Amino acid sequence: MKLVRFISIALLGVSSCVYAACNARDVHQYMWANYHQFGGNQQETARWYNRVLTHDVPIYAYKGYLVFLYDMGNFSKIIELMPTIEASFKKDSDIQLLFARALDRVGQKNKSDERIIQLAHEFKTHQEIIFQAAQVYVAKKEPENAIKAIDSLLNISPRRNNNFIFYFLKSQIYVQLNKPEEALKNVKLCLDMHPGFSKGWLLLALLEEQRGRLDEAIKGYTTFIEVGGRGNTAIEQHLLQLIFRQRIEQRQMAAATMNKSCFDKALYYFEATKYNQALEHVDMCLKEKPTDEQARLLKIQILSALDKQIEAADLLKTWIIKDPENDLWLRTLHLLCAGGLTYQKAVATLEDVCKECPKALLPLLYHIDLSMRARNLGSMIPYYKQALALTTDTALKTKLLFHMGLVYYEQQKYDDMRDVLEQGYNLGQNFAPLLNLLAYYYATASRDLKRAQELIHVALAKDTNNPHYLDTQALIYYKQHKYDKALSVLQVVAKKVPNNFDVLKHLGKTYYKLGDTQQAITTIKQAHVIAQHDYEKNKCTNLLNQWQSKH
């Protein structure tokens, strides 16, 4: 972005000089000032700007100079220049915003705020101006005006990729206005545009919790942790407490008999964060009724609050081995991972269970799921085969075979992937994710485009707008040399999943085939940034080297 700004500032100044018949010296000096500005050489930048501004030059030569002053923190100089030059930049939204920010930095906040609000009326589609105007209105306790400014922008450009932040800001404002339904509606719109925005999930979870919808709140907190909040101890502990509160409330209604006084004391001490006393009392309850689920759940929660997740996992292991088909303890072990237990420890716990209970299917399925999350791909195939041997459920077999295919895909064992996916396909379930992955194989490794199209056609019939299925369809178009059709699909998909490596890779390659080399290079660079595996990064590097060597 810094390079783009340098080029735009430099070209704008040069074109103005040409229009005003500047001599070669003016152009030379102005370009050198911009060159050193981009290179970060502040002393040389200042020297060249001083030379070029010592005599009459077109007003737009000041554009680069103003940016330089702002970057240097010389806000008072900008304020000094404003009376003589601001009229010439009346229609330049970026410079007008720079003036407003400079006023704020020299302590003239009221003038800065007034200017920001005025700019919001003049430049209704400028995202930075509208965002700052909304913040000014909120600070002035005018939330309704903040919402009007945001809505004006969104009504003009409702589907810009980065508009998600405005829906998030609206949601925060509606929280202040005590309008939880409107807040919830807007944060959902925010997440619809950017599912990877962790702060959006946190706000959603808080709003759902306030409404008493614990299931939705738990989903929100869990997603927040998964997409970017792992390591946030406070949220992880809160999530675990919320989950156990839900479980305890459910079981309190169903409990037929219970030593209420004993359990109530344990619960009282837990809620008062006196965890050692709570543990003492819950152990008393379990001594009287060792298999009571409510007391067991509370003990796991207390151990987690004491940061004794490993002890909690070991305790759960003993309960699972005694009753391996009881989903409660397996789910509890899974949830402990959100409270600080490592996936590696959870996987090791279930490995012990699977050895003790080799005929139990449920622990095996949880072991597979946690192994996927821990990225233990190399050791998973035997567990998939064991699970397939233990079940007669056709739908479950299909899903297991699909996930085996994913593991083989990650390992780049494409023939093995094809074989297990074909097994799943032959079970007749028409499981759309499996059809999509198999279509992807035939479009790439096998080049059987007819077979690929047949498979993706069925998958899209089940889920027309699925971005992953559409990406595969675009890939098939690409292989058929229908680049225009591929591009039209990929441009839509890229807006839905802007951080998907495969989509960006396919989009970049399509741009290149259509002759837009610069856009192709930009897109592949974006793909390289989000690539998670070395072979993905290497693919991007090879494409960039190949394209740049030809241009």
Protein Blocks (a to p, Z undefined) as FASTA:
>chain_A
ZZmmmmmmmmmmmmmmmmnopafklmmmmmmmmmmmmnopaklmmmmmmmmmmpccdfkl
mmmmmmmmmmnopamlmmmmmmmmmmmmmmmmklmmmmmmmmmmnopamlmmmmmmmmmm
mmmmbmklmmmmmmmmmmnopaklmmmmmmmmmmmmmmbfklmmmmmmmmmmmmmnopak
lmmmmmmmmmmmmmmlmklmmmmmmmmmmnopaklmmmmmmmmmmnomgoilmlmmmmmm
mmmmmmmmmmmmmpmbdcfklmmmmmmmmmnopaklmmmmmmmmmmmmmmlmklmmmmmm
mmmmnopaklmmmmmmmmmmmmmmlmklmmmmmmmmmnopafklmmmmmmmmmmmmmmbm
klmmmmmmmmmmnopmklmmmmmmmmmmmpcbfklmmmmmmmmmmmmmmnopaklmmmmm
mmmmmnonopaklmmmmmmmmmmmnopaklmmmmmmmmmmmmmmlmklmmmmmmmmmmno
paklmmmmmmmmmmmmmmbfklmmmmmmmmmmnopamlmmmmmmmmmmmpcbfklmmmmm
mmmmmmmmmZZ
